Amino acid sequence: MRMKVTKEQFEISGDKLIHTPTGAEFWKGETDIVSCEWGKAGQELSSGHRYDRDEVSEVAHEIFVLTRSEGIG
């Protein structure tokens, strides 16, 4: 079942932003998301849930933009 990706599903761990349901990890650079390890994003999880990679990436980008504007990270 396709699940909606929300900002609440992410956590900041050091210099990484992690989508906790899938384990996808994003690193931020000077101007944009530099790198990503997808974890299980785009795959069906054991729960039967699936999170779209593009949607995970879009929400991660929104979080990076928000944290930069607030001076976090």
C-alpha positions as CSV (number, residue, x, y, z in Angstrom):
1,M,0.0,0.0,0.0
2,R,1.4,3.4,-1.0
3,M,1.9,5.6,2.0
4,K,2.1,9.4,2.2
5,V,5.5,10.8,3.1
6,T,5.4,13.5,5.9
7,K,8.0,15.7,7.5
8,E,7.3,13.9,10.8
9,Q,8.7,10.7,9.4
10,F,12.2,12.3,9.2
11,E,14.8,12.7,11.9
12,I,18.1,14.6,11.9
13,S,21.1,12.5,13.0
14,G,24.4,14.4,12.9
15,D,24.8,15.6,9.3
16,K,22.2,13.2,7.9
17,L,18.4,13.5,7.4
18,I,16.8,10.0,7.8
19,H,13.4,8.9,6.6
20,T,12.8,6.5,9.5
21,P,10.2,4.2,7.8
22,T,12.6,3.3,4.9
23,G,16.0,4.1,6.2
24,A,16.7,6.5,3.3
25,E,19.5,8.9,4.3
26,F,20.2,12.3,2.8
27,W,23.3,14.5,3.2
28,K,23.2,18.2,2.7
29,G,25.6,20.3,0.8
30,E,26.1,24.0,0.2
31,T,23.2,24.4,-2.2
32,D,21.2,21.2,-2.3
33,I,20.9,17.6,-1.4
34,V,24.3,16.1,-2.4
35,S,23.9,12.4,-1.8
36,C,21.3,9.8,-0.9
37,E,21.3,6.2,0.2
38,W,17.8,5.0,-0.6
39,G,17.4,2.3,2.0
40,K,14.1,0.7,1.2
41,A,12.4,3.8,-0.3
42,G,10.4,2.7,-3.4
43,Q,10.3,-0.9,-2.1
44,E,7.4,-2.7,-0.4
45,L,8.3,-3.0,3.3
46,S,7.4,-6.0,5.5
47,S,4.4,-4.0,6.8
48,G,3.1,-3.9,3.2
49,H,3.7,-0.2,3.0
50,R,5.6,1.5,0.2
51,Y,7.0,5.1,0.1
52,D,7.6,6.6,-3.3
53,R,11.3,7.6,-3.8
54,D,10.4,10.9,-5.5
55,E,8.1,11.9,-2.7
56,V,10.7,11.0,0.0
57,S,13.3,13.1,-1.9
58,E,10.8,16.0,-2.2
59,V,10.0,16.1,1.5
60,A,13.7,15.8,2.4
61,H,14.4,18.8,0.2
62,E,11.6,20.8,1.9
63,I,13.1,20.0,5.3
64,F,16.6,21.1,4.1
65,V,15.3,24.4,2.8
66,L,13.3,24.9,6.1
67,T,16.3,24.1,8.3
68,R,18.6,26.4,6.3
69,S,16.1,29.3,6.6
70,E,15.9,28.7,10.3
71,G,19.7,28.5,10.7
72,I,19.6,24.8,11.8
73,G,22.3,22.4,10.7
